[in-house]
């Protein structure tokens, strides 16, 4: 209370107002100055008194003189603070803290707080109760102590950064900039961790276990509310960035650390080999025994990261191809079962978190016993004959894909494989079978849709004006879906190649998007840009036609073109 009263009397504008009132009511202003100097231990040496008249004659303003003196004194004091022990620093802080709003004293106060290992509780309370502007100017070490004392302030600081991370990630996912060499999943984990927003989040956490746990709780809550898979990516990348920074205080208390470290090595390679898969299963089971089943929710969130789902799905499909080439059955390969177990946990993460049911959902045996063998049979037929055999039950595949999330991911990966083989006839057979599935949004859809657009542009560039391509990709797949993400990826594909397509086909797609009346800035901006471009093309064609009709020597008025 005494410290608070001192602050009210001396800090910033309060101190100025106090002196103004004293001077306004005083008969003898010099006595006010003398009293102020005496109360605040301001001693003026004789040498200084002699110098002042000389500096006055030289035209040096008193204000500039006093500022120079303050700068010199502050510099010397800061040098002493660097050498001071905590006990002396605390005494000095008690003297300077009431004047923290005074600009000349503020740096001294900040440096003292920065040097103290732990601020006393009364200072933390006053700092958190003070204005936000002061809080933002505090050294990061001090801010962390304030946030640990009041976690609501930390949430206010970190939530905008999390939102920005999600926005930036979705902008990349739906980017209209096409690069033949790279797509969303091309970056290495270490390169992704150079993200500025991620680095800022890790800086805010520092070495504080309390702030780290609060961050994880915020991410769990946001994922519970929105089921956006990029929160899962952030959960994994924060931990690995702390690993890069060697923050052992946090790494030692997170039960998921060794699991994430092993998983990061898998992401570097782009697949999960037999040794690492067994290690992941072992680490997960050991952590569950030590920390309880609730930790399974954290493992599920980590495995729901799109980069992890992509790596697991690729490895599963590679295993299926190996089974096909070696003529083995899926039930005879333990690695495949382990991979499907991890994939199942990731794909069902949002359901687990939503229902707070921390137990693995038992995998449907139909995936291993019927679905994968049917896929292998289909692969054999398409590889040898190029047509679907009568003994492949495509209706069963469609039902299984619709009902089972693992089957859905495997089928999507097979479609990407078919695209990479540049087989439009195979794509025409398989892609429409996926259309009913994409009427219901799923967290992992964007993984497939982003890569599908990439593969369609890479593999079928010359076929984009082809009627068969338009019918297969647009009419029988994208236009059959009611999923907003599907619509956005369709517009990405259209944006990359709409000039190669028939204008009538482009207009049909744009009219379809317009009829859905989506309240989405991305779709409205892309549609508007393409419509303007098509109108400009029509005007150019009309202008060229008129120029040809009038002959080479004729001219058209500028306003006619306009």
N, C-alpha and C positions, 0 to 999 in steps of 0.2 A: 504493500500500500504506500509506504514511504517513497519507494522508487517510482511508483506511478505518479505520485504528487509532484516529484521532482521533474518528471517528464512533462507534465502539464505546465509547469512553471517555466521551463527552459527550452523545450524543444522547438526548433523552427520558428514558425510565425508566432507561437505563444510567447517566446522570449522577446521577439521584436515588439510585440504589442505591450508587453510588460514594461519595457524601457520607454516606449512612447508615452504611456500613461504617467510614468514617473516624471519624465521631463515636462510633460504638459502641466502637471500639478506642482512642480518645484519652483520655489522662489530663487534658489541658488543651484543651477544645473551642474556647476563644478562639484558641489557636494555629492550629487547623485553619482557622478563619474568616480569620485574618490571612494564612495561606499561600495560601488560595484566592483572596483578593483580590489578593495580590501576583502570583500566577501568571497571573491573568486580567486584570491591569492595571485592577483596580477601585479607583479613588481617591475617597475621601470628603472633601469640602471641609469647612473649619471652619464655614462658614455653615450647611451642612446639619447638622453635628453639633449646632449651637446650636438649630436648629429642631426637631429630633427630640423633645427633652424636652417642649417646648411642645405639640407635636401629641399626645404621650402624655397630657398633662394634659387636652387637649380631647377625649380619647376616640377619636382616630383610630387604627385598628388599623395596625400596621406593615405587614401584608400589603397593605392598601389603599393605603398610602403608596407602597410599592415598585411596586405595579402602576401607579399614576398616573405615577410617574417613568419607568417603562419605556414607557408610552404616549407621553409627551412626547418621550423620546429616540428612539423608533421613528419618530415623525412627522417629527422633524428629519432623521433619517437617510434616510428615504424621499424627502424633498425634495432632499437632496444627491445621492441616487442618480439622480434625474431629470436632474441636470446633469453627472453623472460621465461620463468618457470610458471606452471599453471596457477599456483597460489597468488603470485604477483599479478598475473594477467586477470584473475578474477577480481582483485581489488581495483585494478585499473578499469575494468569493464564497468564496475559499479559507479565509477566516477564519470565515465564517458557515455554510458548507455542513455541517460536522460537527454543527451543532446544528439541522439542518433539522426535526427532530421536536419541538423545543421550540416550543410554541405562540407565545410572545412573539417569537421570532426568525424563525419560519417565513415571515411576510409579507415580511420584509426579503430573505430568501433568494429567495423567489419573484419579487420585483420585480427583483432583480439578474439572475436568469436570463432573465426576460422582456425586459430591456433589452439583453442581449447578443445581437449578430447571430447568433453561432454558439457553442454550448457546446463546451468541450473534450471530447474523447472519454472521458476518465476519469470525468467527471460523468455523461455519458449512460449509460455502462456501469453505474455504481452505481445510477442511477435505474431502469433497466430490471430490475436484479436486486433492487430493493427491493420492498416490498409494493404490491399493487394499489391500496390505499387512498391511499397517497401519490401514486401516478401519476395518480389521478383528480382530485386537488386541484391539480395543476400547471397553470400558465397554458397555454392552447391552443398558443401559439407554442412552448413548451418540449415539450409532449406530441408535437407533430409531429416535432420533432427526435429524440425518443426513438423514435418509431415508424419514422422513416427509418433509424435505427440498428438496429432490430429489427422487421422487417415482420410477424413472427408476432403481436406485440402489437397492431399495427394491424388485422390480420385479426380478432383476438378482439374488437376494439372495433367494427368496422364490420359484421361478419356479423350480429349481432342487429338492427342497423338495417335491413339489406337484407331480412332475414326479416320484420320488422315492416312494411316497405313492401309486400311481396308479400301479406301477410295483409290489410292494410288495403285494398289494391286489389281482392283477391278478394271481400272483404266488400261493396264497392261493386258489383262485378259481379253478385253474387248477392243484392243488397239486396232486402228485403221492403217497403221504403218506395217507394211509387209516386208519381211526379210527372209530370203530363201534359206539362209544359213542358220537362222535362230527362230525359236518360238518361245512361248511362255515357260516351258519346262527345260529349255536349253541351258540356262545359267547354272553354274556349279553352286553348291551350298555356300561355300566361302565367299563367292562373288555376291550372292544374294544378301549375305550378312553385312555387306558394305552399305546397305540401305541407310540413308541419313536418318529417317524417322526411327528405325530400329535402334540405331546407335544412340539417338537422343533418349529413347525409352530406357535403354540399359544404363545410360549416364544418370538418369533420375534415380534408378534403383540403387546404383553404386554397389556397396557391399552389405547393404541392409537386408537381412533375412525377412524382417517384418514387411518391408516395402515389396520384396519379391513375392512373398506369399499373398499380399494384398493384390498385386498385379495379376497373379494366377486366378485369384477369386473373381476379379473383375472380368477376366477372359472367360471363365466358366459361366458366369452370369450372362454375359453377352451371347455366348454360344447357345446357352439354354433358351434365350429369348428369340434369337434370330436364325440359329442353325447355319450361319455363314461359315464355310469351311476355312476361310482365310484366318479366322481367329485361331484355328488349330495350327496353322503355319506359324503364326506369331508366337504361340506358346512354345513350339519347338525351337524356333530361331532365337528367342530370348535366352533360353538355356544354353544353346550352343555359342552364342555371342559371349555369354559369361564364361564359358569354357575357353574361348579364344583369349579372353582377358585374364584368365587364371584366377577367377574370384572363388577361391576354395571355400570361403565361409558359407556360400550358397550351394555350391556343387555338392558339398559333403552332406547336406541335409535333404536334398531332393531325391526321393526314392527312384525317380525315373531317369536320373542322370546317366547311369551306365547304359541303360536301354537306349536313350536318345543318342548317346555317343556312338554306339554300335550302329544305330539306324542311320546316322549321318554318314558313316563310312559306306553304307549300302547306297545312299543317295548319290555319293560321289561317283560310284561305279555304275549307277543307273539300274541296278538289279540287286536281288537278295540271294546270295549263294547259299549252299547247303550248310556250311559251317556257321555263318552269321545268322541264318534263320533259326538254327537250333539254339544258338546263344541268346537270341532275342526271346525265344520261348522260355528258356531257363531263367533269364533275368526277370521276366514278367512274373513267372510263377513264384520265384524267391521273394520279390518285392511284395506280392500279394499276401504271402504267408506272414511276412514281417509287419506290414503296415495295415493289413486288413483288406477286405474286398472293395472298399470304397476307392482305393487307389486305382482300381481297374478303370474307373471313369477317366482318370488322367491318361492312362495308357490308350484308351479308346480315342480320346481327343487327339493325342499325338499321332495315332495311326490314321486318323481322319484327314490329316494334312494332305491336300491334293498331290503334292510331290511324292508323298509316301504311297498313297493309293495308286498313283501312276506307276511307280517303281514295282510295287507288288503285283499289279495287274500284268505288266510287261513280263515279269518273271514267271507268273502263272501260265501265261500264253506260251512263253518259251518252253516251259516244261511240257505243255500239251503237244507242241511241235516235236519235242524230243520223244515223247511217248509214241507219237504217230510214226516217226522215222524208225523207231526201234520195235514197233509193234507190241507195245506193252499196254497193260490196263491201268487206269488211274488209281484204282484201289491198291495196287502193288507198289506205289511210290510214296513213302512217308513224307518226303520233302513237299510234295504237292499238298498233302493234308495240312502240314504246318503253315504253308503259305496261305492256304484258304482260311485257316483259323485266324491268322493275323488280319487278312483282308476283311473277313466277316466282322471282326471287332471294330475295325475302322469304319466300315460302311454302316454299322448299326450304332455308331457313337451318339448321334443326335437323339435317337430313340432311348438309349440308355440314360443319357443326361436328363432328358425330358421327364422320364418316368422315375428317375432316381433308383433304377433297378440295376445294381452293380453286380451283374453276373453275365457270363458269356451266353449269348443266344446259341442254342444248339443248331449246328449247321444241318440243313436238309440233305439227306443222303442222295436225293435225286440228282444233285449237281454232279457228284462223283460217279454214281452208278449209271445214270442215263444221259444227262445233259452233255458232259464232256465227251463220252463215247460217240454221241450223235454229232457233235462238232467235228470230231476226228473223221467220222464217216463222210461228212459233208466236205471236209478238206480233201479227202482222198478222191471223191467224185469230181470235184471242181478241178483238182490238179490233173486228173487223167482224162476226163471227158469234156470239162467245161460246161456241164449241165447238171442240174440237180437230179439225183437218182430217185426212182420211185420209192425206194426203201428208206429214204430219209424223211422223217416226219417233221415237216416244216411247221405244222400247226403246234406240235408239241414244243418245238423250239420257241415259238412266239409266246405260248402260254408260260413257259418256264422263265423266259426273259422278263415277262410282265410281272410275274409273282416273286421272283428271287433276285435280290440285288447283286449277288455274286455272278449269277448267270448273265445278268445285264451287263456287268463290267467286262466279262469274258467275250460276250458277243460284240460289244463296242470295240474291243481290242482286235477282234477278228476283222471287223469292218475296216479298221485302220490298216491292217495288214493287207487286205484286198486292195485298198486304195494305193498302197505303196507298190503293188504289183501291176498297177495301171490297167486293171481289167474292168472295163465299164460293164460288160455283160454280167460278171459276178456281182458287181456292185448293184446292178439293176435287180438281181435276184434277192439280195440280202438286205439292203438298206431299207426298203419299204416295210420289212418285217419289224423294224425297230420303231416305226412311226407311232403306233398306239402307246408304246411305253413312254414316249416323251410328252404325252399330254399331261402327265403328272410330274411336277417338278421334283428333282432329286439333287441332293447336295453335290454328287459326283458328276452330274451332267456336263458341267462346264469343262471338265477335264477332256471328255470325249469331243464335245462340240468344238472347242478351240483347236484341237489336233485334227479333227475332221476337216475343218475349213482350211487349215494349213496343208493337209495332204491333197485335198481337192484342187487347190491352187497349184501345188507343185506337180501333181501327177496328171491332171486333166486340163491343163491350160488350153490346149488346142480344141478340146471338146466342149468348151463353155458355150459356144454358139450352137452346139448340136442339140436337136430336139429330144433325143434320147436322154442326154445329160440333164436337160431342163426338166423333163418329165420325172426322171428318177430322183434327182436331188431336191428339186424345188416342189413339184406338184405332189409327189408321193411320199415325201419325207417332211421337209420344212413346213409346207403349207398345211399339212395334216396335224401339226402340233399346236397346242394352245399354251405352250410354255413361253413366257416372256424372254427367258434366256435363249431359247431356241430361235425366237424371232430376231433377237439382237445378233446372234451369230449368223443367221441367214443374211442379214443386212451387211455384215462384214464380208461375207462371200460375194454378195452382189456388188458391193463397193469396189472390190478388187478387180472385177471383170465385167461390169455391166455394159461397157462399151463394146465388148465382143458379142453380146447377146442381142437378140432381136428386140427392138424397142417395145413391141407389143407385149412380149414376155416380161420385160422389166416393169412396164406399166401395170400388169396384172398383179405382180408381187407388191408393188408400192400401194396399189388400191387395197389389197388384202391387209397390209399393215395399217393403212389409214382407217379401214373399217373396224379394226380392233380398238381404236381410240385409246391407245396406251398412254398413260401418264408418265412418260419416260423421256428425259431430255435427249439421251443418246439416240433413240429411234427417231424422234422428231427432227433432230439436227441432220442426221444422215439422210433421211427421206427428203427433207427440204433441199439439201445440197444436190442430191441426184436429180430431183425434179427440175431444179434450175439448170443443171447441166444438160438434161434432155431437151428442155425448151430452147436452150442456146444452140444445141445441135440441129434442132428443127429449123431455127432461123438461119443458121449457116447453110443448110441444105437448100432452103427456099431462096436464099440470096444467090447461091451458086447456080441454081436452076434458072433464075431470072437473068443472071449474067450470061449464061449460055444461050438463052432465048434471044436476048437483045443483041448478041454478037460481041466480038472482041472490041469493036470500036465504040460501043455504046457505054454510057455511064448511068449509074443509079444515084438518086439523091441519098445523102447520108441518113436523112430522117426516115426514108422508106425502110432501110434496114432496121433502124431503131424500132 
